Amino acid sequence: MKIIGLTGGIGSGKTSVADLLRSHGLPVIDADQLARDVVEPGQPALAELADAFGDDILAADGTLNRGELAARAFASEEATARLNAITHPRIMALRDELIDAARDNGEPAIIYDMPLLVEKGQHKDMDLVVVVHVDVDKRVERLVNGRGLDEADVRRRIDAQTSDEERLAVADVVIDNNGAREELEAQVQALADRVRLL
């Protein structure tokens, strides 16, 4: 079974590409969803995070107060490393479980949708790396007009991520999402066809 890494900067439309690939019958693992799953109530990581960062990162109903955790976990490199040491091994274990299940189901390929694929060096473990690319100004425009985000905040987030050049340098396939929806759908159709032939 082939593992296809899917990535792209904020506002690139990576989620739209993942949804289209799902509609073509390809299973998708969403790394962001895994990160949410491992900190659900009852999961060992949640108790460990409370021990590490304080019980008041938990809301009254026992769920994680993400904003409070972020404020503490990203306050220093040491705190961020503590967060990663608790969550990352569990995220990877859950990812591997899902990959094994897809393999057991006889799936020919699985899509691993991971925003930080390149930053984390995980692109090296993929059989094919797909990068969704949109010009920066267009990404900013979509996020400001489409999601109501603040332009300065969007530009800071983009600057904090790996550069488009670094992402494109490791891409086996580039999905250009600067154009119309129909153009995107045609590129994803071609990608789905290619993945089935791997």
TIRO-2110 file (N, C-alpha, C; in Angstrom, 1 decimal):
// TIRO-2110
0.8, -1.2, 0.0, N, 1, A
0.0, 0.0, 0.0, CA, 1, A
0.9, 1.2, 0.0, C, 1, A
0.5, 2.2, -0.8, N, 2, A
1.3, 3.5, -0.9, CA, 2, A
0.7, 4.5, 0.1, C, 2, A
1.6, 5.3, 0.6, N, 3, A
1.2, 6.4, 1.5, CA, 3, A
1.5, 7.7, 0.8, C, 3, A
0.5, 8.5, 0.6, N, 4, A
0.6, 9.7, -0.1, CA, 4, A
0.5, 10.9, 0.9, C, 4, A
1.6, 11.7, 0.9, N, 5, A
1.6, 12.8, 1.8, CA, 5, A
0.9, 14.0, 1.1, C, 5, A
0.0, 14.7, 1.8, N, 6, A
-0.7, 15.8, 1.2, CA, 6, A
-0.4, 17.0, 2.2, C, 6, A
0.1, 18.1, 1.6, N, 7, A
0.4, 19.3, 2.4, CA, 7, A
0.2, 20.5, 1.6, C, 7, A
0.2, 21.7, 2.4, N, 8, A
0.1, 23.0, 1.7, CA, 8, A
0.0, 24.0, 2.8, C, 8, A
0.3, 25.2, 2.5, N, 9, A
0.2, 26.3, 3.5, CA, 9, A
-1.2, 26.6, 3.9, C, 9, A
-1.3, 27.4, 5.0, N, 10, A
-2.6, 27.9, 5.4, CA, 10, A
-3.3, 28.7, 4.3, C, 10, A
-4.6, 28.3, 4.0, N, 11, A
-5.3, 29.0, 2.9, CA, 11, A
-5.1, 28.5, 1.5, C, 11, A
-4.4, 27.3, 1.4, N, 12, A
-4.0, 26.8, 0.1, CA, 12, A
-5.2, 26.0, -0.5, C, 12, A
-6.1, 25.5, 0.4, N, 13, A
-7.2, 24.7, -0.1, CA, 13, A
-6.9, 23.2, 0.1, C, 13, A
-6.0, 22.9, 0.9, N, 14, A
-5.6, 21.5, 1.1, CA, 14, A
-6.8, 20.7, 1.6, C, 14, A
-7.6, 21.2, 2.4, N, 15, A
-8.8, 20.5, 2.9, CA, 15, A
-9.8, 20.2, 1.8, C, 15, A
-9.9, 21.1, 0.8, N, 16, A
-10.8, 20.9, -0.4, CA, 16, A
-10.2, 19.7, -1.2, C, 16, A
-8.9, 19.7, -1.3, N, 17, A
-8.2, 18.6, -2.1, CA, 17, A
-8.5, 17.3, -1.3, C, 17, A
-8.3, 17.3, 0.0, N, 18, A
-8.5, 16.0, 0.8, CA, 18, A
-9.9, 15.5, 0.6, C, 18, A
-10.9, 16.5, 0.6, N, 19, A
-12.3, 16.1, 0.5, CA, 19, A
-12.6, 15.5, -0.9, C, 19, A
-12.0, 16.1, -1.9, N, 20, A
-12.1, 15.6, -3.3, CA, 20, A
-11.5, 14.2, -3.4, C, 20, A
-10.4, 14.0, -2.8, N, 21, A
-9.7, 12.7, -2.9, CA, 21, A
-10.6, 11.6, -2.2, C, 21, A
-11.2, 12.0, -1.1, N, 22, A
-12.2, 11.1, -0.4, CA, 22, A
-13.3, 10.8, -1.3, C, 22, A
-13.8, 11.8, -2.1, N, 23, A
-14.9, 11.5, -3.0, CA, 23, A
-14.6, 10.6, -4.1, C, 23, A
-13.2, 10.5, -4.4, N, 24, A
-12.8, 9.5, -5.4, CA, 24, A
-12.5, 8.1, -4.7, C, 24, A
-12.9, 8.0, -3.5, N, 25, A
-12.8, 6.7, -2.8, CA, 25, A
-11.5, 6.4, -2.1, C, 25, A
-10.6, 7.4, -2.0, N, 26, A
-9.3, 7.2, -1.3, CA, 26, A
-9.5, 7.5, 0.1, C, 26, A
-9.0, 6.7, 1.0, N, 27, A
-9.1, 7.0, 2.5, CA, 27, A
-8.1, 8.1, 2.8, C, 27, A
-8.5, 8.9, 3.7, N, 28, A
-7.7, 10.1, 4.1, CA, 28, A
-7.5, 10.1, 5.6, C, 28, A
-6.3, 10.2, 6.1, N, 29, A
-6.0, 10.4, 7.5, CA, 29, A
-5.7, 11.9, 7.7, C, 29, A
-6.4, 12.5, 8.6, N, 30, A
-6.3, 13.9, 8.8, CA, 30, A
-5.5, 14.1, 10.1, C, 30, A
-4.2, 14.6, 10.0, N, 31, A
-3.3, 14.7, 11.1, CA, 31, A
-3.9, 15.7, 12.2, C, 31, A
-4.6, 16.7, 11.7, N, 32, A
-5.2, 17.7, 12.7, CA, 32, A
-6.2, 17.0, 13.5, C, 32, A
-7.0, 16.1, 12.9, N, 33, A
-8.0, 15.3, 13.6, CA, 33, A
-7.4, 14.4, 14.6, C, 33, A
-6.3, 13.7, 14.2, N, 34, A
-5.6, 12.8, 15.1, CA, 34, A
-5.1, 13.6, 16.4, C, 34, A
-4.6, 14.8, 16.2, N, 35, A
-4.2, 15.6, 17.3, CA, 35, A
-5.3, 16.0, 18.2, C, 35, A
-6.5, 16.1, 17.7, N, 36, A
-7.7, 16.4, 18.5, CA, 36, A
-8.1, 15.1, 19.2, C, 36, A
-8.1, 14.0, 18.5, N, 37, A
-8.5, 12.7, 19.1, CA, 37, A
-7.7, 12.3, 20.3, C, 37, A
-6.4, 12.5, 20.3, N, 38, A
-5.5, 12.0, 21.4, CA, 38, A
-5.7, 12.8, 22.7, C, 38, A
-6.4, 14.0, 22.6, N, 39, A
-6.6, 14.8, 23.8, CA, 39, A
-8.1, 14.8, 24.2, C, 39, A
-8.9, 13.9, 23.7, N, 40, A
-10.3, 13.7, 24.1, CA, 40, A
-10.3, 13.3, 25.6, C, 40, A
-11.4, 13.6, 26.3, N, 41, A
-11.6, 13.1, 27.6, CA, 41, A
-11.5, 11.6, 27.7, C, 41, A
-10.7, 11.1, 28.7, N, 42, A
-10.5, 9.6, 28.8, CA, 42, A
-9.2, 9.2, 28.2, C, 42, A
-8.6, 10.0, 27.3, N, 43, A
-7.4, 9.6, 26.7, CA, 43, A
-6.2, 9.9, 27.6, C, 43, A
-5.2, 9.0, 27.7, N, 44, A
-4.1, 9.3, 28.6, CA, 44, A
-3.4, 10.6, 28.4, C, 44, A
-3.3, 11.1, 27.2, N, 45, A
-2.6, 12.3, 26.9, CA, 45, A
-3.2, 13.5, 27.6, C, 45, A
-4.5, 13.5, 27.8, N, 46, A
-5.2, 14.6, 28.4, CA, 46, A
-4.8, 14.7, 29.9, C, 46, A
-4.8, 13.6, 30.6, N, 47, A
-4.4, 13.6, 32.0, CA, 47, A
-2.9, 14.0, 32.1, C, 47, A
-2.1, 13.6, 31.2, N, 48, A
-0.7, 14.0, 31.2, CA, 48, A
-0.5, 15.5, 31.0, C, 48, A
-1.3, 16.0, 30.0, N, 49, A
-1.2, 17.4, 29.8, CA, 49, A
-1.6, 18.3, 31.0, C, 49, A
-2.7, 17.8, 31.7, N, 50, A
-3.1, 18.5, 32.9, CA, 50, A
-2.0, 18.4, 34.0, C, 50, A
-1.4, 17.3, 34.1, N, 51, A
-0.3, 17.2, 35.1, CA, 51, A
0.9, 18.1, 34.7, C, 51, A
1.2, 18.2, 33.4, N, 52, A
2.3, 19.0, 33.0, CA, 52, A
2.0, 20.5, 33.0, C, 52, A
0.8, 20.9, 32.6, N, 53, A
0.5, 22.3, 32.4, CA, 53, A
-0.5, 22.9, 33.4, C, 53, A
-1.1, 22.1, 34.3, N, 54, A
-2.0, 22.5, 35.3, CA, 54, A
-3.5, 22.1, 34.9, C, 54, A
-4.2, 21.7, 36.0, N, 55, A
-5.6, 21.2, 35.8, CA, 55, A
-6.5, 22.2, 35.2, C, 55, A
-6.1, 23.5, 35.3, N, 56, A
-7.0, 24.5, 34.8, CA, 56, A
-6.9, 24.7, 33.2, C, 56, A
-6.2, 23.8, 32.6, N, 57, A
-6.3, 23.7, 31.1, CA, 57, A
-7.5, 22.9, 30.7, C, 57, A
-8.2, 22.3, 31.7, N, 58, A
-9.4, 21.6, 31.5, CA, 58, A
-10.6, 22.5, 31.7, C, 58, A
-11.6, 22.4, 30.8, N, 59, A
-12.9, 23.1, 31.0, CA, 59, A
-13.7, 22.4, 32.0, C, 59, A
-14.8, 23.0, 32.5, N, 60, A
-15.6, 22.4, 33.5, CA, 60, A
-16.2, 21.0, 33.1, C, 60, A
-16.4, 20.8, 31.8, N, 61, A
-16.9, 19.5, 31.4, CA, 61, A
-15.8, 18.5, 31.2, C, 61, A
-14.6, 18.8, 31.5, N, 62, A
-13.5, 17.8, 31.4, CA, 62, A
-12.8, 17.8, 30.1, C, 62, A
-13.3, 18.7, 29.1, N, 63, A
-12.6, 18.8, 27.8, CA, 63, A
-11.4, 19.7, 27.9, C, 63, A
-10.6, 19.7, 26.9, N, 64, A
-9.4, 20.5, 26.9, CA, 64, A
-9.7, 21.9, 26.5, C, 64, A
-9.3, 22.9, 27.2, N, 65, A
-9.4, 24.3, 26.8, CA, 65, A
-8.1, 24.6, 26.0, C, 65, A
-8.3, 24.5, 24.7, N, 66, A
-7.2, 24.6, 23.7, CA, 66, A
-6.5, 25.9, 23.8, C, 66, A
-7.2, 27.0, 24.0, N, 67, A
-6.6, 28.3, 24.1, CA, 67, A
-5.7, 28.4, 25.3, C, 67, A
-6.1, 27.9, 26.4, N, 68, A
-5.3, 28.0, 27.6, CA, 68, A
-4.1, 27.1, 27.5, C, 68, A
-4.3, 25.9, 26.9, N, 69, A
-3.1, 25.0, 26.7, CA, 69, A
-2.1, 25.7, 25.8, C, 69, A
-2.6, 26.3, 24.7, N, 70, A
-1.7, 27.0, 23.7, CA, 70, A
-0.9, 28.1, 24.4, C, 70, A
-1.6, 28.9, 25.2, N, 71, A
-1.0, 30.0, 25.9, CA, 71, A
0.2, 29.5, 26.7, C, 71, A
0.1, 28.4, 27.3, N, 72, A
1.1, 27.8, 28.2, CA, 72, A
2.2, 27.0, 27.4, C, 72, A
1.7, 26.2, 26.5, N, 73, A
2.6, 25.3, 25.7, CA, 73, A
3.5, 26.0, 24.7, C, 73, A
3.1, 27.2, 24.3, N, 74, A
3.9, 27.9, 23.3, CA, 74, A
4.6, 29.1, 23.9, C, 74, A
4.6, 29.1, 25.2, N, 75, A
5.2, 30.2, 25.9, CA, 75, A
6.8, 30.2, 25.9, C, 75, A
7.3, 28.9, 25.7, N, 76, A
8.7, 28.7, 25.7, CA, 76, A
9.0, 27.5, 24.9, C, 76, A
10.3, 27.4, 24.4, N, 77, A
10.6, 26.2, 23.6, CA, 77, A
10.5, 24.9, 24.5, C, 77, A
10.9, 25.1, 25.8, N, 78, A
10.9, 24.0, 26.7, CA, 78, A
9.4, 23.5, 26.9, C, 78, A
8.5, 24.4, 27.0, N, 79, A
7.1, 24.1, 27.2, CA, 79, A
6.5, 23.4, 25.9, C, 79, A
6.9, 23.9, 24.8, N, 80, A
6.5, 23.3, 23.5, CA, 80, A
7.0, 21.9, 23.4, C, 80, A
8.3, 21.7, 23.8, N, 81, A
8.9, 20.4, 23.7, CA, 81, A
8.1, 19.4, 24.7, C, 81, A
7.7, 19.9, 25.8, N, 82, A
6.9, 19.1, 26.8, CA, 82, A
5.6, 18.7, 26.1, C, 82, A
4.9, 19.6, 25.5, N, 83, A
3.6, 19.3, 24.8, CA, 83, A
3.9, 18.2, 23.7, C, 83, A
4.9, 18.4, 22.9, N, 84, A
5.2, 17.5, 21.8, CA, 84, A
5.5, 16.1, 22.3, C, 84, A
6.3, 16.1, 23.4, N, 85, A
6.7, 14.8, 24.0, CA, 85, A
5.4, 14.0, 24.5, C, 85, A
4.4, 14.7, 24.9, N, 86, A
3.2, 14.0, 25.3, CA, 86, A
2.3, 13.6, 24.2, C, 86, A
2.1, 14.5, 23.2, N, 87, A
1.1, 14.3, 22.1, CA, 87, A
1.7, 13.5, 20.9, C, 87, A
2.9, 13.9, 20.5, N, 88, A
3.4, 13.3, 19.2, CA, 88, A
3.5, 11.8, 19.1, C, 88, A
4.0, 11.2, 20.2, N, 89, A
4.1, 9.7, 20.1, CA, 89, A
2.7, 9.1, 19.9, C, 89, A
1.7, 9.7, 20.6, N, 90, A
0.3, 9.1, 20.5, CA, 90, A
-0.3, 9.4, 19.1, C, 90, A
0.0, 10.6, 18.6, N, 91, A
-0.5, 10.9, 17.3, CA, 91, A
0.1, 9.9, 16.2, C, 91, A
1.4, 9.7, 16.3, N, 92, A
2.0, 8.8, 15.4, CA, 92, A
1.5, 7.3, 15.6, C, 92, A
1.3, 6.9, 16.8, N, 93, A
0.7, 5.6, 17.0, CA, 93, A
-0.7, 5.4, 16.4, C, 93, A
-1.5, 6.4, 16.6, N, 94, A
-2.8, 6.4, 16.0, CA, 94, A
-2.8, 6.4, 14.5, C, 94, A
-1.9, 7.2, 14.0, N, 95, A
-1.7, 7.3, 12.5, CA, 95, A
-1.3, 5.9, 12.0, C, 95, A
-0.4, 5.2, 12.7, N, 96, A
0.1, 3.9, 12.2, CA, 96, A
-1.0, 2.9, 12.3, C, 96, A
-1.9, 3.0, 13.4, N, 97, A
-3.0, 2.1, 13.5, CA, 97, A
-3.9, 2.2, 12.3, C, 97, A
-4.2, 3.5, 11.9, N, 98, A
-5.1, 3.7, 10.8, CA, 98, A
-4.5, 3.2, 9.4, C, 98, A
-3.2, 3.4, 9.3, N, 99, A
-2.5, 2.9, 8.1, CA, 99, A
-2.6, 1.4, 8.0, C, 99, A
-2.3, 0.7, 9.2, N, 100, A
-2.4, -0.7, 9.2, CA, 100, A
-3.8, -1.2, 8.9, C, 100, A
-4.8, -0.5, 9.4, N, 101, A
-6.2, -0.9, 9.2, CA, 101, A
-6.5, -0.8, 7.7, C, 101, A
-6.0, 0.3, 7.0, N, 102, A
-6.2, 0.5, 5.6, CA, 102, A
-5.5, -0.6, 4.8, C, 102, A
-4.3, -1.0, 5.3, N, 103, A
-3.6, -2.0, 4.6, CA, 103, A
-4.3, -3.4, 4.7, C, 103, A
-4.8, -3.6, 5.9, N, 104, A
-5.6, -4.9, 6.2, CA, 104, A
-6.8, -4.9, 5.3, C, 104, A
-7.4, -3.8, 5.0, N, 105, A
-8.6, -3.7, 4.2, CA, 105, A
-8.3, -3.8, 2.7, C, 105, A
-7.0, -3.9, 2.4, N, 106, A
-6.6, -4.1, 1.0, CA, 106, A
-6.7, -2.8, 0.2, C, 106, A
-6.6, -1.6, 0.9, N, 107, A
-6.6, -0.3, 0.2, CA, 107, A
-5.3, -0.2, -0.6, C, 107, A
-5.3, 0.3, -1.8, N, 108, A
-4.1, 0.4, -2.6, CA, 108, A
-3.2, 1.6, -2.2, C, 108, A
-3.9, 2.6, -1.6, N, 109, A
-3.2, 3.8, -1.1, CA, 109, A
-4.0, 4.5, -0.1, C, 109, A
-3.3, 5.3, 0.7, N, 110, A
-4.0, 6.1, 1.7, CA, 110, A
-3.4, 7.5, 1.7, C, 110, A
-4.2, 8.5, 1.9, N, 111, A
-3.7, 9.9, 1.9, CA, 111, A
-3.5, 10.4, 3.3, C, 111, A
-2.3, 10.9, 3.6, N, 112, A
-1.9, 11.4, 4.9, CA, 112, A
-1.9, 13.0, 4.8, C, 112, A
-3.0, 13.6, 5.3, N, 113, A
-3.2, 15.0, 5.2, CA, 113, A
-2.5, 15.7, 6.4, C, 113, A
-1.4, 16.3, 6.1, N, 114, A
-0.5, 16.8, 7.2, CA, 114, A
0.0, 18.2, 6.9, C, 114, A
-0.5, 19.2, 7.6, N, 115, A
0.0, 20.6, 7.3, CA, 115, A
1.5, 20.8, 7.5, C, 115, A
2.1, 20.1, 8.5, N, 116, A
3.5, 20.3, 8.8, CA, 116, A
4.3, 19.1, 8.3, C, 116, A
3.9, 18.5, 7.2, N, 117, A
4.6, 17.4, 6.6, CA, 117, A
6.1, 17.7, 6.4, C, 117, A
6.4, 18.8, 5.8, N, 118, A
7.7, 19.2, 5.4, CA, 118, A
8.5, 19.6, 6.7, C, 118, A
7.8, 20.5, 7.5, N, 119, A
8.5, 21.0, 8.7, CA, 119, A
8.9, 19.8, 9.6, C, 119, A
8.1, 18.8, 9.7, N, 120, A
8.4, 17.6, 10.6, CA, 120, A
9.3, 16.6, 9.9, C, 120, A
9.7, 16.8, 8.6, N, 121, A
10.5, 15.9, 7.9, CA, 121, A
9.8, 14.6, 7.5, C, 121, A
8.5, 14.5, 7.7, N, 122, A
7.7, 13.3, 7.4, CA, 122, A
7.5, 13.1, 5.9, C, 122, A
7.8, 14.1, 5.1, N, 123, A
7.7, 13.9, 3.6, CA, 123, A
8.7, 12.8, 3.2, C, 123, A
9.7, 12.6, 3.9, N, 124, A
10.7, 11.6, 3.5, CA, 124, A
10.2, 10.2, 3.6, C, 124, A
9.1, 10.0, 4.5, N, 125, A
8.5, 8.7, 4.7, CA, 125, A
7.4, 8.4, 3.7, C, 125, A
7.1, 9.3, 2.8, N, 126, A
5.9, 9.1, 1.9, CA, 126, A
6.4, 8.5, 0.6, C, 126, A
5.4, 7.8, -0.1, N, 127, A
5.7, 7.3, -1.4, CA, 127, A
5.5, 8.3, -2.5, C, 127, A
4.7, 9.3, -2.1, N, 128, A
4.4, 10.4, -3.1, CA, 128, A
4.1, 11.7, -2.2, C, 128, A
4.6, 12.8, -2.6, N, 129, A
4.3, 14.0, -1.8, CA, 129, A
3.5, 15.0, -2.7, C, 129, A
2.4, 15.4, -2.3, N, 130, A
1.5, 16.3, -3.0, CA, 130, A
1.4, 17.6, -2.3, C, 130, A
1.7, 18.7, -3.0, N, 131, A
1.7, 20.0, -2.4, CA, 131, A
0.6, 20.8, -3.1, C, 131, A
-0.3, 21.4, -2.3, N, 132, A
-1.3, 22.3, -2.8, CA, 132, A
-0.8, 23.7, -2.7, C, 132, A
-0.7, 24.3, -3.9, N, 133, A
0.0, 25.6, -4.0, CA, 133, A
-1.0, 26.7, -4.4, C, 133, A
-0.9, 27.8, -3.7, N, 134, A
-1.6, 29.1, -4.1, CA, 134, A
-0.7, 30.2, -3.8, C, 134, A
-0.7, 31.2, -4.6, N, 135, A
0.1, 32.4, -4.4, CA, 135, A
-0.2, 33.0, -3.1, C, 135, A
0.7, 33.6, -2.4, N, 136, A
0.5, 34.1, -1.0, CA, 136, A
-0.6, 35.1, -1.0, C, 136, A
-0.6, 36.1, -1.9, N, 137, A
-1.6, 37.2, -1.8, CA, 137, A
-3.0, 36.6, -2.0, C, 137, A
-3.1, 35.6, -2.8, N, 138, A
-4.4, 35.0, -3.0, CA, 138, A
-4.9, 34.2, -1.8, C, 138, A
-3.9, 33.6, -1.1, N, 139, A
-4.2, 32.9, 0.2, CA, 139, A
-4.7, 33.9, 1.2, C, 139, A
-4.0, 35.0, 1.3, N, 140, A
-4.4, 36.0, 2.3, CA, 140, A
-5.8, 36.5, 2.0, C, 140, A
-6.0, 36.8, 0.7, N, 141, A
-7.4, 37.3, 0.3, CA, 141, A
-8.5, 36.3, 0.6, C, 141, A
-8.2, 35.0, 0.4, N, 142, A
-9.2, 34.0, 0.7, CA, 142, A
-9.5, 33.9, 2.2, C, 142, A
-8.4, 34.0, 3.0, N, 143, A
-8.6, 33.8, 4.4, CA, 143, A
-9.2, 35.1, 5.1, C, 143, A
-8.9, 36.2, 4.5, N, 144, A
-9.5, 37.5, 5.1, CA, 144, A
-11.0, 37.6, 4.7, C, 144, A
-11.2, 37.3, 3.4, N, 145, A
-12.6, 37.5, 2.9, CA, 145, A
-13.5, 36.3, 3.1, C, 145, A
-12.9, 35.1, 3.1, N, 146, A
-13.7, 33.8, 3.2, CA, 146, A
-13.9, 33.4, 4.7, C, 146, A
-12.8, 33.6, 5.5, N, 147, A
-12.9, 33.2, 6.9, CA, 147, A
-13.0, 34.4, 7.9, C, 147, A
-12.9, 35.6, 7.4, N, 148, A
-13.0, 36.7, 8.2, CA, 148, A
-11.8, 36.9, 9.2, C, 148, A
-10.6, 36.4, 8.8, N, 149, A
-9.4, 36.5, 9.6, CA, 149, A
-8.7, 37.9, 9.4, C, 149, A
-7.9, 38.3, 10.3, N, 150, A
-7.2, 39.6, 10.2, CA, 150, A
-6.0, 39.4, 9.3, C, 150, A
-5.8, 40.4, 8.4, N, 151, A
-4.8, 40.2, 7.4, CA, 151, A
-3.4, 40.1, 8.0, C, 151, A
-3.1, 41.0, 9.0, N, 152, A
-1.8, 40.9, 9.6, CA, 152, A
-1.5, 39.6, 10.3, C, 152, A
-2.6, 39.0, 10.9, N, 153, A
-2.5, 37.7, 11.6, CA, 153, A
-2.2, 36.6, 10.6, C, 153, A
-2.9, 36.7, 9.4, N, 154, A
-2.8, 35.7, 8.4, CA, 154, A
-1.3, 35.7, 7.8, C, 154, A
-0.8, 36.9, 7.6, N, 155, A
0.5, 37.1, 7.1, CA, 155, A
1.6, 36.5, 8.1, C, 155, A
1.3, 36.8, 9.4, N, 156, A
2.2, 36.2, 10.4, CA, 156, A
2.2, 34.7, 10.4, C, 156, A
1.0, 34.1, 10.3, N, 157, A
0.9, 32.7, 10.2, CA, 157, A
1.6, 32.1, 9.0, C, 157, A
1.4, 32.7, 7.9, N, 158, A
2.1, 32.3, 6.7, CA, 158, A
3.6, 32.3, 6.8, C, 158, A
4.1, 33.5, 7.4, N, 159, A
5.5, 33.6, 7.6, CA, 159, A
6.1, 32.6, 8.6, C, 159, A
5.3, 32.2, 9.5, N, 160, A
5.7, 31.2, 10.5, CA, 160, A
5.9, 29.8, 10.0, C, 160, A
5.2, 29.5, 8.9, N, 161, A
5.2, 28.2, 8.2, CA, 161, A
6.4, 28.1, 7.3, C, 161, A
6.8, 26.9, 6.9, N, 162, A
7.8, 26.7, 6.0, CA, 162, A
7.5, 27.4, 4.7, C, 162, A
8.5, 27.9, 3.9, N, 163, A
8.2, 28.7, 2.7, CA, 163, A
7.6, 27.8, 1.6, C, 163, A
6.9, 28.5, 0.7, N, 164, A
6.4, 27.8, -0.5, CA, 164, A
7.5, 27.1, -1.3, C, 164, A
8.7, 27.8, -1.3, N, 165, A
9.8, 27.2, -2.1, CA, 165, A
10.3, 25.9, -1.5, C, 165, A
10.3, 25.9, -0.2, N, 166, A
10.8, 24.6, 0.5, CA, 166, A
9.8, 23.5, 0.3, C, 166, A
8.5, 23.8, 0.3, N, 167, A
7.4, 22.8, 0.1, CA, 167, A
7.5, 22.3, -1.3, C, 167, A
7.6, 23.3, -2.3, N, 168, A
7.6, 22.9, -3.7, CA, 168, A
8.8, 22.1, -4.1, C, 168, A
9.9, 22.3, -3.4, N, 169, A
11.2, 21.6, -3.7, CA, 169, A
11.1, 20.1, -3.4, C, 169, A
10.2, 19.7, -2.5, N, 170, A
10.0, 18.2, -2.2, CA, 170, A
8.8, 17.6, -2.8, C, 170, A
8.0, 18.4, -3.6, N, 171, A
6.8, 17.9, -4.2, CA, 171, A
7.0, 17.0, -5.3, C, 171, A
6.3, 15.9, -5.3, N, 172, A
6.2, 15.0, -6.5, CA, 172, A
5.1, 15.4, -7.4, C, 172, A
4.1, 16.0, -6.8, N, 173, A
2.9, 16.5, -7.5, CA, 173, A
2.5, 17.9, -6.9, C, 173, A
2.3, 18.8, -7.8, N, 174, A
1.9, 20.2, -7.3, CA, 174, A
0.5, 20.4, -7.8, C, 174, A
-0.5, 20.6, -6.9, N, 175, A
-1.8, 20.9, -7.3, CA, 175, A
-1.9, 22.5, -7.2, C, 175, A
-2.1, 23.1, -8.4, N, 176, A
-2.2, 24.5, -8.5, CA, 176, A
-3.6, 25.0, -8.2, C, 176, A
-3.9, 25.6, -7.1, N, 177, A
-5.2, 26.0, -6.7, CA, 177, A
-5.4, 27.5, -6.8, C, 177, A
-4.7, 28.1, -7.8, N, 178, A
-4.9, 29.5, -8.0, CA, 178, A
-6.2, 29.8, -8.8, C, 178, A
-6.7, 28.8, -9.5, N, 179, A
-7.7, 29.0, -10.5, CA, 179, A
-9.1, 28.7, -10.0, C, 179, A
-10.0, 28.3, -10.9, N, 180, A
-11.4, 28.0, -10.6, CA, 180, A
-11.5, 26.6, -10.0, C, 180, A
-12.7, 26.3, -9.4, N, 181, A
-12.9, 25.0, -8.8, CA, 181, A
-12.8, 23.9, -9.8, C, 181, A
-13.3, 24.2, -11.0, N, 182, A
-13.3, 23.1, -12.1, CA, 182, A
-11.8, 22.7, -12.4, C, 182, A
-10.9, 23.7, -12.4, N, 183, A
-9.5, 23.4, -12.6, CA, 183, A
-8.9, 22.5, -11.5, C, 183, A
-9.3, 22.8, -10.3, N, 184, A
-8.9, 22.0, -9.1, CA, 184, A
-9.4, 20.6, -9.2, C, 184, A
-10.7, 20.5, -9.5, N, 185, A
-11.3, 19.1, -9.6, CA, 185, A
-10.6, 18.3, -10.7, C, 185, A
-10.2, 18.9, -11.8, N, 186, A
-9.6, 18.2, -12.9, CA, 186, A
-8.2, 17.7, -12.4, C, 186, A
-7.5, 18.5, -11.7, N, 187, A
-6.1, 18.1, -11.2, CA, 187, A
-6.2, 17.0, -10.2, C, 187, A
-7.3, 17.1, -9.3, N, 188, A
-7.4, 16.0, -8.3, CA, 188, A
-7.9, 14.7, -9.0, C, 188, A
-8.7, 14.8, -10.0, N, 189, A
-9.1, 13.6, -10.8, CA, 189, A
-7.8, 12.9, -11.3, C, 189, A
-6.9, 13.7, -11.9, N, 190, A
-5.7, 13.2, -12.5, CA, 190, A
-4.8, 12.6, -11.4, C, 190, A
-4.8, 13.2, -10.2, N, 191, A
-4.0, 12.7, -9.1, CA, 191, A
-4.6, 11.4, -8.6, C, 191, A
-5.9, 11.3, -8.5, N, 192, A
-6.5, 10.1, -8.0, CA, 192, A
-6.2, 8.9, -9.0, C, 192, A
-6.3, 9.2, -10.3, N, 193, A
-6.0, 8.2, -11.3, CA, 193, A
-4.5, 7.7, -11.2, C, 193, A
-3.6, 8.7, -11.0, N, 194, A
-2.2, 8.4, -10.8, CA, 194, A
-2.0, 7.5, -9.6, C, 194, A
-2.6, 7.9, -8.5, N, 195, A
-2.4, 7.1, -7.2, CA, 195, A
-2.9, 5.7, -7.4, C, 195, A
-3.9, 5.4, -8.2, N, 196, A
-4.4, 4.1, -8.4, CA, 196, A
-3.4, 3.2, -9.2, C, 196, A
-2.6, 3.9, -9.9, N, 197, A
-1.6, 3.2, -10.8, CA, 197, A
-0.2, 3.0, -10.1, C, 197, A
-0.1, 3.5, -8.9, N, 198, A
1.2, 3.4, -8.2, CA, 198, A
1.5, 2.0, -7.8, C, 198, A
END
